[in-house]
Amino acid sequence: MSITVVIADDQEMVRTGFRMILESRDDIEVLADVVDGHAALEAVERLQPDVLLLDIRMPGLDGLEVTRRLSGRDHPRIVICTTFDLDEYVHAALHGGASGFLLKDASPEMLVEAVRAAAAGDSLVSPAITVRLLKELASARPAEGVRKPSEPLTERERDVVRCLARGATNAEIARELYVSLSTVKTHLANVQGKLGARNRVEIAAWAWESGLATSAA
């Protein structure tokens, strides 16, 4: 079955480019492309897409508010795609439940993989964003505001989270730590439960905010 997508961006050239890239893949179907947040919410309700590819800055209802209103739902998975000009917008989107985050100049391959990852319940964040964004935002966040896990992470879970915070994929983590892919997924599921995180993006954000990402192994 195809992965169904709705694109929301106020720039026609961006919408057209994204549609052309995604529709060139046999496993992805673009159901609609819309110009603002209100139209995005209407399209989601009407079409029930698997993934919503969403710009942050749009007139009327912006992407942050759309993300907030859709938070807590299994679908659609939200992939944010932005020019990355305001870090606080990115931070709010990730903590609002976005499953992926890309720069608008990301390669076509990365755009496709982000949509596929989101549809599968995983997430993909541009490596260029992961360290730069999360590190900068964590330094500005008061330590007392960092969430506490329900129980301590095991040493192996901490190793996995450190790799994740650097932008590594599950396959890359498995190779680096000499464990199976299923073991990585199990560790991440355990960490997600302990943190009450909605996805791996929130786990990565927590790693930087808590200092785990920069601590010695």
VEXDREN-2710 file (C-alpha; in Angstrom, 1 decimal):
% VEXDREN-2710
k/r/px/py/pz
1/MET/0.0/0.0/0.0
2/SER/1.2/3.5/-0.8
3/ILE/2.1/6.0/1.9
4/THR/-0.4/8.9/1.7
5/VAL/0.8/12.4/2.2
6/VAL/-0.6/15.9/2.5
7/ILE/1.8/18.9/1.8
8/ALA/1.2/22.2/3.6
9/ASP/3.3/25.2/2.6
10/ASP/2.5/28.7/1.5
11/GLN/5.1/28.7/-1.3
12/GLU/3.8/27.2/-4.5
13/MET/7.2/26.4/-5.8
14/VAL/8.0/24.4/-2.6
15/ARG/4.7/22.5/-2.8
16/THR/5.3/21.7/-6.5
17/GLY/8.8/20.5/-5.9
18/PHE/7.9/18.3/-3.0
19/ARG/5.0/16.8/-4.9
20/MET/7.2/16.0/-7.9
21/ILE/9.8/14.4/-5.7
22/LEU/7.4/12.3/-3.6
23/GLU/5.2/11.2/-6.6
24/SER/8.2/9.9/-8.4
25/ARG/8.3/7.1/-5.8
26/ASP/6.0/4.1/-6.3
27/ASP/5.3/3.8/-2.6
28/ILE/4.1/7.4/-2.0
29/GLU/0.9/9.1/-3.0
30/VAL/0.3/12.9/-2.5
31/LEU/-3.3/13.4/-1.7
32/ALA/-3.3/17.2/-1.7
33/ASP/-1.1/20.2/-1.3
34/VAL/-2.5/23.2/0.6
35/VAL/-1.4/26.8/1.3
36/ASP/-1.9/27.2/5.1
37/GLY/-2.6/25.6/8.4
38/HIS/-6.4/25.8/8.3
39/ALA/-6.4/24.0/4.9
40/ALA/-4.0/21.5/6.3
41/LEU/-6.3/20.6/9.2
42/GLU/-9.3/20.3/6.8
43/ALA/-7.3/18.1/4.5
44/VAL/-6.2/15.9/7.3
45/GLU/-9.8/15.4/8.5
46/ARG/-11.1/14.8/5.0
47/LEU/-8.3/12.6/3.6
48/GLN/-6.8/10.9/6.6
49/PRO/-3.2/10.9/5.3
50/ASP/-0.4/8.9/6.8
51/VAL/2.0/11.8/6.8
52/LEU/1.6/15.6/6.9
53/LEU/4.6/17.4/5.4
54/LEU/4.3/20.8/7.1
55/ASP/6.0/24.2/6.9
56/ILE/6.3/26.1/10.2
57/ARG/5.8/29.7/9.0
58/MET/2.5/30.1/7.2
59/PRO/-0.2/32.8/7.2
60/GLY/-3.2/32.4/9.4
61/LEU/-2.6/29.2/11.3
62/ASP/1.1/28.3/11.4
63/GLY/2.7/24.9/11.5
64/LEU/3.3/25.0/15.2
65/GLU/-0.4/25.4/16.0
66/VAL/-1.3/22.7/13.5
67/THR/1.2/20.3/15.2
68/ARG/-0.2/21.2/18.6
69/ARG/-3.8/20.5/17.5
70/LEU/-2.8/17.2/16.0
71/SER/-0.7/16.1/18.9
72/GLY/-1.6/12.8/20.5
73/ARG/-3.1/11.3/17.4
74/ASP/-1.5/8.2/15.8
75/HIS/-2.0/9.8/12.4
76/PRO/-0.9/11.8/10.6
77/ARG/2.7/11.7/11.4
78/ILE/4.1/15.2/11.0
79/VAL/7.4/16.0/9.2
80/ILE/8.4/19.6/9.6
81/CYS/10.3/21.2/6.7
82/THR/11.6/24.7/7.2
83/THR/14.4/27.1/6.3
84/PHE/15.6/26.9/10.0
85/ASP/15.7/30.6/10.5
86/LEU/14.2/30.6/14.0
87/ASP/15.5/28.0/16.4
88/GLU/12.7/28.5/18.9
89/TYR/10.2/27.5/16.3
90/VAL/12.1/24.3/15.7
91/HIS/12.2/23.5/19.4
92/ALA/8.5/24.0/19.8
93/ALA/7.8/21.8/16.8
94/LEU/9.9/18.9/18.1
95/HIS/8.4/19.1/21.6
96/GLY/5.0/19.4/20.0
97/GLY/5.2/15.9/18.6
98/ALA/6.7/16.3/15.2
99/SER/8.2/13.0/13.9
100/GLY/10.8/14.4/11.6
101/PHE/12.5/17.6/10.8
102/LEU/14.2/18.7/7.6
103/LEU/15.7/21.8/6.0
104/LYS/14.0/22.9/2.8
105/ASP/17.3/22.4/1.0
106/ALA/17.5/18.7/2.0
107/SER/18.2/16.3/-0.7
108/PRO/15.3/14.6/-2.5
109/GLU/16.4/11.3/-1.0
110/MET/16.3/12.6/2.5
111/LEU/12.8/14.0/2.0
112/VAL/11.6/10.7/0.8
113/GLU/13.3/8.8/3.7
114/ALA/11.8/11.2/6.2
115/VAL/8.3/10.5/4.9
116/ARG/8.9/6.8/4.9
117/ALA/10.4/6.8/8.4
118/ALA/7.4/8.9/9.7
119/ALA/4.9/6.5/8.1
120/ALA/6.7/3.6/9.8
121/GLY/6.4/5.2/13.2
122/ASP/10.1/6.2/13.3
123/SER/11.6/9.6/12.6
124/LEU/14.3/11.2/10.7
125/VAL/16.0/14.5/11.5
126/SER/18.6/16.1/9.2
127/PRO/22.0/15.4/10.7
128/ALA/22.9/19.0/10.2
129/ILE/20.0/20.0/12.4
130/THR/20.3/17.3/15.1
131/VAL/23.5/18.4/16.8
132/ARG/23.4/22.1/16.0
133/LEU/19.8/22.6/17.0
134/LEU/19.5/20.4/20.0
135/LYS/22.8/21.5/21.4
136/GLU/22.0/25.2/21.1
137/LEU/18.5/24.9/22.5
138/ALA/19.7/22.7/25.4
139/SER/22.2/25.3/26.5
140/ALA/19.4/27.8/26.8
141/ARG/17.1/25.6/28.7
142/PRO/17.2/25.7/32.6
143/ALA/18.4/22.4/34.0
144/GLU/15.5/22.3/36.4
145/GLY/13.1/22.2/33.4
146/VAL/14.5/18.9/32.1
147/ARG/12.2/15.9/32.5
148/LYS/13.2/13.1/34.8
149/PRO/13.0/9.4/33.7
150/SER/10.6/7.3/35.6
151/GLU/13.5/5.0/36.4
152/PRO/17.3/5.3/35.6
153/LEU/18.5/4.4/32.2
154/THR/20.7/1.3/31.9
155/GLU/24.3/1.9/30.7
156/ARG/23.4/0.3/27.4
157/GLU/20.3/2.5/27.0
158/ARG/22.5/5.5/27.7
159/ASP/25.0/4.4/25.0
160/VAL/22.1/4.1/22.5
161/VAL/20.7/7.5/23.4
162/ARG/24.2/9.2/23.0
163/CYS/24.4/7.8/19.5
164/LEU/20.8/8.9/18.7
165/ALA/21.6/12.4/19.9
166/ARG/24.4/12.6/17.3
167/GLY/21.9/11.9/14.6
168/ALA/22.7/8.2/14.0
169/THR/20.1/6.0/12.5
170/ASN/19.1/2.7/14.2
171/ALA/21.3/0.8/11.7
172/GLU/24.3/3.0/12.5
173/ILE/23.8/2.6/16.2
174/ALA/23.7/-1.1/15.8
175/ARG/27.0/-1.1/13.9
176/GLU/28.7/1.2/16.4
177/LEU/27.6/-0.7/19.5
178/TYR/27.9/-4.2/17.9
179/VAL/24.3/-5.2/18.6
180/SER/21.4/-6.2/16.5
181/LEU/18.9/-3.8/15.0
182/SER/16.1/-5.3/17.1
183/THR/18.2/-4.7/20.2
184/VAL/18.5/-1.0/19.4
185/LYS/14.8/-0.8/18.8
186/THR/14.1/-2.5/22.2
187/HIS/16.4/-0.1/24.0
188/LEU/14.8/2.9/22.4
189/ALA/11.3/1.7/23.2
190/ASN/12.4/1.2/26.9
191/VAL/13.9/4.7/27.0
192/GLN/10.8/6.2/25.3
193/GLY/8.7/4.6/28.1
194/LYS/10.9/5.8/30.9
195/LEU/10.9/9.4/29.6
196/GLY/7.3/9.5/28.4
197/ALA/8.6/10.7/25.1
198/ARG/6.4/10.5/22.0
199/ASN/9.2/9.7/19.5
200/ARG/13.0/9.5/19.1
201/VAL/13.2/13.2/18.4
202/GLU/12.1/14.0/21.9
203/ILE/14.6/11.4/23.2
204/ALA/17.4/13.2/21.3
205/ALA/16.2/16.6/22.7
206/TRP/16.2/15.2/26.2
207/ALA/19.8/13.8/25.7
208/TRP/21.1/17.2/25.0
209/GLU/19.0/19.0/27.6
210/SER/20.0/16.6/30.3
211/GLY/23.7/16.6/29.4
212/LEU/23.8/12.9/28.5
213/ALA/24.7/13.7/24.9
214/THR/28.0/15.3/26.0
215/SER/28.8/13.1/29.0
216/ALA/31.6/10.5/28.7
217/ALA/30.6/7.0/27.9
END
